[in-house]
Amino acid sequence: MPHDAVHETQGLPEPYFESPGRRFRLYQGDCLDLLPRMPPESFDLVFADPPYFLSNDGITCHAGKMVSVNKGKWDKSKGAEAEMRACRRRWLRILW
């Protein structure tokens, strides 16, 4: 489907990047929002950056200072099984 048709009919945002000749386009956004609006034959790759659940009350060194690694409640681990269930339920099901 031509890019303009996909963009107009699916209500997609403007591409973050578009290669010369429109061979490929990059969209920046939440895959839970964008993927359902795209025809399955319109993409070959999805780069996902899921939560890493690294907020564990630890500390690290940043710019020579000790700082907390906590990012927020959304980044706290509830255990490996709970994390995998959440990933399957929230975003992996869209890809398969």
Phi and psi restraints in degrees (range 20) as a CNS / XPLOR table:
assign (resid 1 and name C) (resid 2 and name N)
       (resid 2 and name CA) (resid 2 and name C) 1.0 -57.8 20.0 2
assign (resid 2 and name N) (resid 2 and name CA)
       (resid 2 and name C) (resid 3 and name N) 1.0 147.3 20.0 2
assign (resid 2 and name C) (resid 3 and name N)
       (resid 3 and name CA) (resid 3 and name C) 1.0 -52.7 20.0 2
assign (resid 3 and name N) (resid 3 and name CA)
       (resid 3 and name C) (resid 4 and name N) 1.0 -47.6 20.0 2
assign (resid 3 and name C) (resid 4 and name N)
       (resid 4 and name CA) (resid 4 and name C) 1.0 -59.9 20.0 2
assign (resid 4 and name N) (resid 4 and name CA)
       (resid 4 and name C) (resid 5 and name N) 1.0 -39.3 20.0 2
assign (resid 4 and name C) (resid 5 and name N)
       (resid 5 and name CA) (resid 5 and name C) 1.0 -66.0 20.0 2
assign (resid 5 and name N) (resid 5 and name CA)
       (resid 5 and name C) (resid 6 and name N) 1.0 -43.0 20.0 2
assign (resid 5 and name C) (resid 6 and name N)
       (resid 6 and name CA) (resid 6 and name C) 1.0 -62.9 20.0 2
assign (resid 6 and name N) (resid 6 and name CA)
       (resid 6 and name C) (resid 7 and name N) 1.0 -46.7 20.0 2
assign (resid 6 and name C) (resid 7 and name N)
       (resid 7 and name CA) (resid 7 and name C) 1.0 -59.4 20.0 2
assign (resid 7 and name N) (resid 7 and name CA)
       (resid 7 and name C) (resid 8 and name N) 1.0 -45.7 20.0 2
assign (resid 7 and name C) (resid 8 and name N)
       (resid 8 and name CA) (resid 8 and name C) 1.0 -74.7 20.0 2
assign (resid 8 and name N) (resid 8 and name CA)
       (resid 8 and name C) (resid 9 and name N) 1.0 -43.8 20.0 2
assign (resid 8 and name C) (resid 9 and name N)
       (resid 9 and name CA) (resid 9 and name C) 1.0 -78.5 20.0 2
assign (resid 9 and name N) (resid 9 and name CA)
       (resid 9 and name C) (resid 10 and name N) 1.0 -28.6 20.0 2
assign (resid 9 and name C) (resid 10 and name N)
       (resid 10 and name CA) (resid 10 and name C) 1.0 -97.9 20.0 2
assign (resid 10 and name N) (resid 10 and name CA)
       (resid 10 and name C) (resid 11 and name N) 1.0 -6.9 20.0 2
assign (resid 10 and name C) (resid 11 and name N)
       (resid 11 and name CA) (resid 11 and name C) 1.0 67.5 20.0 2
assign (resid 11 and name N) (resid 11 and name CA)
       (resid 11 and name C) (resid 12 and name N) 1.0 33.7 20.0 2
assign (resid 11 and name C) (resid 12 and name N)
       (resid 12 and name CA) (resid 12 and name C) 1.0 -77.3 20.0 2
assign (resid 12 and name N) (resid 12 and name CA)
       (resid 12 and name C) (resid 13 and name N) 1.0 152.9 20.0 2
assign (resid 12 and name C) (resid 13 and name N)
       (resid 13 and name CA) (resid 13 and name C) 1.0 -71.6 20.0 2
assign (resid 13 and name N) (resid 13 and name CA)
       (resid 13 and name C) (resid 14 and name N) 1.0 170.8 20.0 2
assign (resid 13 and name C) (resid 14 and name N)
       (resid 14 and name CA) (resid 14 and name C) 1.0 -62.5 20.0 2
assign (resid 14 and name N) (resid 14 and name CA)
       (resid 14 and name C) (resid 15 and name N) 1.0 143.1 20.0 2
assign (resid 14 and name C) (resid 15 and name N)
       (resid 15 and name CA) (resid 15 and name C) 1.0 -61.2 20.0 2
assign (resid 15 and name N) (resid 15 and name CA)
       (resid 15 and name C) (resid 16 and name N) 1.0 145.3 20.0 2
assign (resid 15 and name C) (resid 16 and name N)
       (resid 16 and name CA) (resid 16 and name C) 1.0 -67.8 20.0 2
assign (resid 16 and name N) (resid 16 and name CA)
       (resid 16 and name C) (resid 17 and name N) 1.0 -35.7 20.0 2
assign (resid 16 and name C) (resid 17 and name N)
       (resid 17 and name CA) (resid 17 and name C) 1.0 -149.4 20.0 2
assign (resid 17 and name N) (resid 17 and name CA)
       (resid 17 and name C) (resid 18 and name N) 1.0 142.7 20.0 2
assign (resid 17 and name C) (resid 18 and name N)
       (resid 18 and name CA) (resid 18 and name C) 1.0 -134.4 20.0 2
assign (resid 18 and name N) (resid 18 and name CA)
       (resid 18 and name C) (resid 19 and name N) 1.0 127.1 20.0 2
assign (resid 18 and name C) (resid 19 and name N)
       (resid 19 and name CA) (resid 19 and name C) 1.0 -73.8 20.0 2
assign (resid 19 and name N) (resid 19 and name CA)
       (resid 19 and name C) (resid 20 and name N) 1.0 158.4 20.0 2
assign (resid 19 and name C) (resid 20 and name N)
       (resid 20 and name CA) (resid 20 and name C) 1.0 -57.0 20.0 2
assign (resid 20 and name N) (resid 20 and name CA)
       (resid 20 and name C) (resid 21 and name N) 1.0 138.7 20.0 2
assign (resid 20 and name C) (resid 21 and name N)
       (resid 21 and name CA) (resid 21 and name C) 1.0 76.3 20.0 2
assign (resid 21 and name N) (resid 21 and name CA)
       (resid 21 and name C) (resid 22 and name N) 1.0 4.2 20.0 2
assign (resid 21 and name C) (resid 22 and name N)
       (resid 22 and name CA) (resid 22 and name C) 1.0 56.8 20.0 2
assign (resid 22 and name N) (resid 22 and name CA)
       (resid 22 and name C) (resid 23 and name N) 1.0 33.7 20.0 2
assign (resid 22 and name C) (resid 23 and name N)
       (resid 23 and name CA) (resid 23 and name C) 1.0 -65.4 20.0 2
assign (resid 23 and name N) (resid 23 and name CA)
       (resid 23 and name C) (resid 24 and name N) 1.0 -36.6 20.0 2
assign (resid 23 and name C) (resid 24 and name N)
       (resid 24 and name CA) (resid 24 and name C) 1.0 -149.6 20.0 2
assign (resid 24 and name N) (resid 24 and name CA)
       (resid 24 and name C) (resid 25 and name N) 1.0 157.8 20.0 2
assign (resid 24 and name C) (resid 25 and name N)
       (resid 25 and name CA) (resid 25 and name C) 1.0 -133.0 20.0 2
assign (resid 25 and name N) (resid 25 and name CA)
       (resid 25 and name C) (resid 26 and name N) 1.0 144.4 20.0 2
assign (resid 25 and name C) (resid 26 and name N)
       (resid 26 and name CA) (resid 26 and name C) 1.0 -111.7 20.0 2
assign (resid 26 and name N) (resid 26 and name CA)
       (resid 26 and name C) (resid 27 and name N) 1.0 131.3 20.0 2
assign (resid 26 and name C) (resid 27 and name N)
       (resid 27 and name CA) (resid 27 and name C) 1.0 -113.9 20.0 2
assign (resid 27 and name N) (resid 27 and name CA)
       (resid 27 and name C) (resid 28 and name N) 1.0 134.1 20.0 2
assign (resid 27 and name C) (resid 28 and name N)
       (resid 28 and name CA) (resid 28 and name C) 1.0 -104.8 20.0 2
assign (resid 28 and name N) (resid 28 and name CA)
       (resid 28 and name C) (resid 29 and name N) 1.0 124.3 20.0 2
assign (resid 28 and name C) (resid 29 and name N)
       (resid 29 and name CA) (resid 29 and name C) 1.0 169.9 20.0 2
assign (resid 29 and name N) (resid 29 and name CA)
       (resid 29 and name C) (resid 30 and name N) 1.0 -174.9 20.0 2
assign (resid 29 and name C) (resid 30 and name N)
       (resid 30 and name CA) (resid 30 and name C) 1.0 -80.4 20.0 2
assign (resid 30 and name N) (resid 30 and name CA)
       (resid 30 and name C) (resid 31 and name N) 1.0 118.7 20.0 2
assign (resid 30 and name C) (resid 31 and name N)
       (resid 31 and name CA) (resid 31 and name C) 1.0 -60.6 20.0 2
assign (resid 31 and name N) (resid 31 and name CA)
       (resid 31 and name C) (resid 32 and name N) 1.0 -27.7 20.0 2
assign (resid 31 and name C) (resid 32 and name N)
       (resid 32 and name CA) (resid 32 and name C) 1.0 -66.8 20.0 2
assign (resid 32 and name N) (resid 32 and name CA)
       (resid 32 and name C) (resid 33 and name N) 1.0 -23.5 20.0 2
assign (resid 32 and name C) (resid 33 and name N)
       (resid 33 and name CA) (resid 33 and name C) 1.0 -92.6 20.0 2
assign (resid 33 and name N) (resid 33 and name CA)
       (resid 33 and name C) (resid 34 and name N) 1.0 -43.9 20.0 2
assign (resid 33 and name C) (resid 34 and name N)
       (resid 34 and name CA) (resid 34 and name C) 1.0 -80.1 20.0 2
assign (resid 34 and name N) (resid 34 and name CA)
       (resid 34 and name C) (resid 35 and name N) 1.0 -44.4 20.0 2
assign (resid 34 and name C) (resid 35 and name N)
       (resid 35 and name CA) (resid 35 and name C) 1.0 -58.7 20.0 2
assign (resid 35 and name N) (resid 35 and name CA)
       (resid 35 and name C) (resid 36 and name N) 1.0 -42.7 20.0 2
assign (resid 35 and name C) (resid 36 and name N)
       (resid 36 and name CA) (resid 36 and name C) 1.0 -63.2 20.0 2
assign (resid 36 and name N) (resid 36 and name CA)
       (resid 36 and name C) (resid 37 and name N) 1.0 -19.7 20.0 2
assign (resid 36 and name C) (resid 37 and name N)
       (resid 37 and name CA) (resid 37 and name C) 1.0 -90.4 20.0 2
assign (resid 37 and name N) (resid 37 and name CA)
       (resid 37 and name C) (resid 38 and name N) 1.0 -3.7 20.0 2
assign (resid 37 and name C) (resid 38 and name N)
       (resid 38 and name CA) (resid 38 and name C) 1.0 -105.8 20.0 2
assign (resid 38 and name N) (resid 38 and name CA)
       (resid 38 and name C) (resid 39 and name N) 1.0 137.4 20.0 2
assign (resid 38 and name C) (resid 39 and name N)
       (resid 39 and name CA) (resid 39 and name C) 1.0 -62.4 20.0 2
assign (resid 39 and name N) (resid 39 and name CA)
       (resid 39 and name C) (resid 40 and name N) 1.0 138.3 20.0 2
assign (resid 39 and name C) (resid 40 and name N)
       (resid 40 and name CA) (resid 40 and name C) 1.0 -54.0 20.0 2
assign (resid 40 and name N) (resid 40 and name CA)
       (resid 40 and name C) (resid 41 and name N) 1.0 -34.3 20.0 2
assign (resid 40 and name C) (resid 41 and name N)
       (resid 41 and name CA) (resid 41 and name C) 1.0 -78.1 20.0 2
assign (resid 41 and name N) (resid 41 and name CA)
       (resid 41 and name C) (resid 42 and name N) 1.0 1.8 20.0 2
assign (resid 41 and name C) (resid 42 and name N)
       (resid 42 and name CA) (resid 42 and name C) 1.0 -92.1 20.0 2
assign (resid 42 and name N) (resid 42 and name CA)
       (resid 42 and name C) (resid 43 and name N) 1.0 -4.5 20.0 2
assign (resid 42 and name C) (resid 43 and name N)
       (resid 43 and name CA) (resid 43 and name C) 1.0 -140.5 20.0 2
assign (resid 43 and name N) (resid 43 and name CA)
       (resid 43 and name C) (resid 44 and name N) 1.0 149.5 20.0 2
assign (resid 43 and name C) (resid 44 and name N)
       (resid 44 and name CA) (resid 44 and name C) 1.0 -113.5 20.0 2
assign (resid 44 and name N) (resid 44 and name CA)
       (resid 44 and name C) (resid 45 and name N) 1.0 -16.5 20.0 2
assign (resid 44 and name C) (resid 45 and name N)
       (resid 45 and name CA) (resid 45 and name C) 1.0 -146.0 20.0 2
assign (resid 45 and name N) (resid 45 and name CA)
       (resid 45 and name C) (resid 46 and name N) 1.0 139.7 20.0 2
assign (resid 45 and name C) (resid 46 and name N)
       (resid 46 and name CA) (resid 46 and name C) 1.0 -125.4 20.0 2
assign (resid 46 and name N) (resid 46 and name CA)
       (resid 46 and name C) (resid 47 and name N) 1.0 124.4 20.0 2
assign (resid 46 and name C) (resid 47 and name N)
       (resid 47 and name CA) (resid 47 and name C) 1.0 -100.6 20.0 2
assign (resid 47 and name N) (resid 47 and name CA)
       (resid 47 and name C) (resid 48 and name N) 1.0 112.7 20.0 2
assign (resid 47 and name C) (resid 48 and name N)
       (resid 48 and name CA) (resid 48 and name C) 1.0 -108.5 20.0 2
assign (resid 48 and name N) (resid 48 and name CA)
       (resid 48 and name C) (resid 49 and name N) 1.0 142.6 20.0 2
assign (resid 48 and name C) (resid 49 and name N)
       (resid 49 and name CA) (resid 49 and name C) 1.0 -127.8 20.0 2
assign (resid 49 and name N) (resid 49 and name CA)
       (resid 49 and name C) (resid 50 and name N) 1.0 77.0 20.0 2
assign (resid 49 and name C) (resid 50 and name N)
       (resid 50 and name CA) (resid 50 and name C) 1.0 -72.4 20.0 2
assign (resid 50 and name N) (resid 50 and name CA)
       (resid 50 and name C) (resid 51 and name N) 1.0 167.0 20.0 2
assign (resid 50 and name C) (resid 51 and name N)
       (resid 51 and name CA) (resid 51 and name C) 1.0 -58.7 20.0 2
assign (resid 51 and name N) (resid 51 and name CA)
       (resid 51 and name C) (resid 52 and name N) 1.0 144.4 20.0 2
assign (resid 51 and name C) (resid 52 and name N)
       (resid 52 and name CA) (resid 52 and name C) 1.0 -99.6 20.0 2
assign (resid 52 and name N) (resid 52 and name CA)
       (resid 52 and name C) (resid 53 and name N) 1.0 -7.0 20.0 2
assign (resid 52 and name C) (resid 53 and name N)
       (resid 53 and name CA) (resid 53 and name C) 1.0 52.2 20.0 2
assign (resid 53 and name N) (resid 53 and name CA)
       (resid 53 and name C) (resid 54 and name N) 1.0 53.4 20.0 2
assign (resid 53 and name C) (resid 54 and name N)
       (resid 54 and name CA) (resid 54 and name C) 1.0 -98.7 20.0 2
assign (resid 54 and name N) (resid 54 and name CA)
       (resid 54 and name C) (resid 55 and name N) 1.0 -6.6 20.0 2
assign (resid 54 and name C) (resid 55 and name N)
       (resid 55 and name CA) (resid 55 and name C) 1.0 -72.7 20.0 2
assign (resid 55 and name N) (resid 55 and name CA)
       (resid 55 and name C) (resid 56 and name N) 1.0 100.2 20.0 2
assign (resid 55 and name C) (resid 56 and name N)
       (resid 56 and name CA) (resid 56 and name C) 1.0 -130.4 20.0 2
assign (resid 56 and name N) (resid 56 and name CA)
       (resid 56 and name C) (resid 57 and name N) 1.0 27.5 20.0 2
assign (resid 56 and name C) (resid 57 and name N)
       (resid 57 and name CA) (resid 57 and name C) 1.0 64.3 20.0 2
assign (resid 57 and name N) (resid 57 and name CA)
       (resid 57 and name C) (resid 58 and name N) 1.0 18.2 20.0 2
assign (resid 57 and name C) (resid 58 and name N)
       (resid 58 and name CA) (resid 58 and name C) 1.0 -87.1 20.0 2
assign (resid 58 and name N) (resid 58 and name CA)
       (resid 58 and name C) (resid 59 and name N) 1.0 -178.2 20.0 2
assign (resid 58 and name C) (resid 59 and name N)
       (resid 59 and name CA) (resid 59 and name C) 1.0 -131.9 20.0 2
assign (resid 59 and name N) (resid 59 and name CA)
       (resid 59 and name C) (resid 60 and name N) 1.0 160.5 20.0 2
assign (resid 59 and name C) (resid 60 and name N)
       (resid 60 and name CA) (resid 60 and name C) 1.0 -143.8 20.0 2
assign (resid 60 and name N) (resid 60 and name CA)
       (resid 60 and name C) (resid 61 and name N) 1.0 173.6 20.0 2
assign (resid 60 and name C) (resid 61 and name N)
       (resid 61 and name CA) (resid 61 and name C) 1.0 -105.1 20.0 2
assign (resid 61 and name N) (resid 61 and name CA)
       (resid 61 and name C) (resid 62 and name N) 1.0 124.8 20.0 2
assign (resid 61 and name C) (resid 62 and name N)
       (resid 62 and name CA) (resid 62 and name C) 1.0 -133.3 20.0 2
assign (resid 62 and name N) (resid 62 and name CA)
       (resid 62 and name C) (resid 63 and name N) 1.0 121.7 20.0 2
assign (resid 62 and name C) (resid 63 and name N)
       (resid 63 and name CA) (resid 63 and name C) 1.0 54.9 20.0 2
assign (resid 63 and name N) (resid 63 and name CA)
       (resid 63 and name C) (resid 64 and name N) 1.0 38.1 20.0 2
assign (resid 63 and name C) (resid 64 and name N)
       (resid 64 and name CA) (resid 64 and name C) 1.0 79.6 20.0 2
assign (resid 64 and name N) (resid 64 and name CA)
       (resid 64 and name C) (resid 65 and name N) 1.0 7.3 20.0 2
assign (resid 64 and name C) (resid 65 and name N)
       (resid 65 and name CA) (resid 65 and name C) 1.0 -123.1 20.0 2
assign (resid 65 and name N) (resid 65 and name CA)
       (resid 65 and name C) (resid 66 and name N) 1.0 147.0 20.0 2
assign (resid 65 and name C) (resid 66 and name N)
       (resid 66 and name CA) (resid 66 and name C) 1.0 -78.2 20.0 2
assign (resid 66 and name N) (resid 66 and name CA)
       (resid 66 and name C) (resid 67 and name N) 1.0 125.1 20.0 2
assign (resid 66 and name C) (resid 67 and name N)
       (resid 67 and name CA) (resid 67 and name C) 1.0 -132.5 20.0 2
assign (resid 67 and name N) (resid 67 and name CA)
       (resid 67 and name C) (resid 68 and name N) 1.0 155.6 20.0 2
assign (resid 67 and name C) (resid 68 and name N)
       (resid 68 and name CA) (resid 68 and name C) 1.0 -70.7 20.0 2
assign (resid 68 and name N) (resid 68 and name CA)
       (resid 68 and name C) (resid 69 and name N) 1.0 146.8 20.0 2
assign (resid 68 and name C) (resid 69 and name N)
       (resid 69 and name CA) (resid 69 and name C) 1.0 -91.4 20.0 2
assign (resid 69 and name N) (resid 69 and name CA)
       (resid 69 and name C) (resid 70 and name N) 1.0 -3.5 20.0 2
assign (resid 69 and name C) (resid 70 and name N)
       (resid 70 and name CA) (resid 70 and name C) 1.0 -70.0 20.0 2
assign (resid 70 and name N) (resid 70 and name CA)
       (resid 70 and name C) (resid 71 and name N) 1.0 128.9 20.0 2
assign (resid 70 and name C) (resid 71 and name N)
       (resid 71 and name CA) (resid 71 and name C) 1.0 -104.3 20.0 2
assign (resid 71 and name N) (resid 71 and name CA)
       (resid 71 and name C) (resid 72 and name N) 1.0 -24.3 20.0 2
assign (resid 71 and name C) (resid 72 and name N)
       (resid 72 and name CA) (resid 72 and name C) 1.0 151.2 20.0 2
assign (resid 72 and name N) (resid 72 and name CA)
       (resid 72 and name C) (resid 73 and name N) 1.0 173.9 20.0 2
assign (resid 72 and name C) (resid 73 and name N)
       (resid 73 and name CA) (resid 73 and name C) 1.0 -58.8 20.0 2
assign (resid 73 and name N) (resid 73 and name CA)
       (resid 73 and name C) (resid 74 and name N) 1.0 -34.8 20.0 2
assign (resid 73 and name C) (resid 74 and name N)
       (resid 74 and name CA) (resid 74 and name C) 1.0 -61.9 20.0 2
assign (resid 74 and name N) (resid 74 and name CA)
       (resid 74 and name C) (resid 75 and name N) 1.0 -20.3 20.0 2
assign (resid 74 and name C) (resid 75 and name N)
       (resid 75 and name CA) (resid 75 and name C) 1.0 -103.5 20.0 2
assign (resid 75 and name N) (resid 75 and name CA)
       (resid 75 and name C) (resid 76 and name N) 1.0 6.6 20.0 2
assign (resid 75 and name C) (resid 76 and name N)
       (resid 76 and name CA) (resid 76 and name C) 1.0 -84.5 20.0 2
assign (resid 76 and name N) (resid 76 and name CA)
       (resid 76 and name C) (resid 77 and name N) 1.0 134.7 20.0 2
assign (resid 76 and name C) (resid 77 and name N)
       (resid 77 and name CA) (resid 77 and name C) 1.0 -75.4 20.0 2
assign (resid 77 and name N) (resid 77 and name CA)
       (resid 77 and name C) (resid 78 and name N) 1.0 141.5 20.0 2
assign (resid 77 and name C) (resid 78 and name N)
       (resid 78 and name CA) (resid 78 and name C) 1.0 -114.4 20.0 2
assign (resid 78 and name N) (resid 78 and name CA)
       (resid 78 and name C) (resid 79 and name N) 1.0 17.1 20.0 2
assign (resid 78 and name C) (resid 79 and name N)
       (resid 79 and name CA) (resid 79 and name C) 1.0 105.1 20.0 2
assign (resid 79 and name N) (resid 79 and name CA)
       (resid 79 and name C) (resid 80 and name N) 1.0 152.8 20.0 2
assign (resid 79 and name C) (resid 80 and name N)
       (resid 80 and name CA) (resid 80 and name C) 1.0 -59.9 20.0 2
assign (resid 80 and name N) (resid 80 and name CA)
       (resid 80 and name C) (resid 81 and name N) 1.0 -42.0 20.0 2
assign (resid 80 and name C) (resid 81 and name N)
       (resid 81 and name CA) (resid 81 and name C) 1.0 -65.2 20.0 2
assign (resid 81 and name N) (resid 81 and name CA)
       (resid 81 and name C) (resid 82 and name N) 1.0 -42.1 20.0 2
assign (resid 81 and name C) (resid 82 and name N)
       (resid 82 and name CA) (resid 82 and name C) 1.0 -65.7 20.0 2
assign (resid 82 and name N) (resid 82 and name CA)
       (resid 82 and name C) (resid 83 and name N) 1.0 -38.6 20.0 2
assign (resid 82 and name C) (resid 83 and name N)
       (resid 83 and name CA) (resid 83 and name C) 1.0 -64.5 20.0 2
assign (resid 83 and name N) (resid 83 and name CA)
       (resid 83 and name C) (resid 84 and name N) 1.0 -42.8 20.0 2
assign (resid 83 and name C) (resid 84 and name N)
       (resid 84 and name CA) (resid 84 and name C) 1.0 -66.7 20.0 2
assign (resid 84 and name N) (resid 84 and name CA)
       (resid 84 and name C) (resid 85 and name N) 1.0 -41.1 20.0 2
assign (resid 84 and name C) (resid 85 and name N)
       (resid 85 and name CA) (resid 85 and name C) 1.0 -60.1 20.0 2
assign (resid 85 and name N) (resid 85 and name CA)
       (resid 85 and name C) (resid 86 and name N) 1.0 -43.0 20.0 2
assign (resid 85 and name C) (resid 86 and name N)
       (resid 86 and name CA) (resid 86 and name C) 1.0 -64.9 20.0 2
assign (resid 86 and name N) (resid 86 and name CA)
       (resid 86 and name C) (resid 87 and name N) 1.0 -42.0 20.0 2
assign (resid 86 and name C) (resid 87 and name N)
       (resid 87 and name CA) (resid 87 and name C) 1.0 -64.1 20.0 2
assign (resid 87 and name N) (resid 87 and name CA)
       (resid 87 and name C) (resid 88 and name N) 1.0 -44.0 20.0 2
assign (resid 87 and name C) (resid 88 and name N)
       (resid 88 and name CA) (resid 88 and name C) 1.0 -62.3 20.0 2
assign (resid 88 and name N) (resid 88 and name CA)
       (resid 88 and name C) (resid 89 and name N) 1.0 -44.3 20.0 2
assign (resid 88 and name C) (resid 89 and name N)
       (resid 89 and name CA) (resid 89 and name C) 1.0 -70.8 20.0 2
assign (resid 89 and name N) (resid 89 and name CA)
       (resid 89 and name C) (resid 90 and name N) 1.0 -39.5 20.0 2
assign (resid 89 and name C) (resid 90 and name N)
       (resid 90 and name CA) (resid 90 and name C) 1.0 -85.3 20.0 2
assign (resid 90 and name N) (resid 90 and name CA)
       (resid 90 and name C) (resid 91 and name N) 1.0 -43.4 20.0 2
assign (resid 90 and name C) (resid 91 and name N)
       (resid 91 and name CA) (resid 91 and name C) 1.0 -137.5 20.0 2
assign (resid 91 and name N) (resid 91 and name CA)
       (resid 91 and name C) (resid 92 and name N) 1.0 -27.0 20.0 2
assign (resid 91 and name C) (resid 92 and name N)
       (resid 92 and name CA) (resid 92 and name C) 1.0 -67.1 20.0 2
assign (resid 92 and name N) (resid 92 and name CA)
       (resid 92 and name C) (resid 93 and name N) 1.0 -32.9 20.0 2
assign (resid 92 and name C) (resid 93 and name N)
       (resid 93 and name CA) (resid 93 and name C) 1.0 -62.0 20.0 2
assign (resid 93 and name N) (resid 93 and name CA)
       (resid 93 and name C) (resid 94 and name N) 1.0 -27.9 20.0 2
assign (resid 93 and name C) (resid 94 and name N)
       (resid 94 and name CA) (resid 94 and name C) 1.0 -69.5 20.0 2
assign (resid 94 and name N) (resid 94 and name CA)
       (resid 94 and name C) (resid 95 and name N) 1.0 -33.1 20.0 2
assign (resid 94 and name C) (resid 95 and name N)
       (resid 95 and name CA) (resid 95 and name C) 1.0 -82.3 20.0 2
assign (resid 95 and name N) (resid 95 and name CA)
       (resid 95 and name C) (resid 96 and name N) 1.0 -20.9 20.0 2
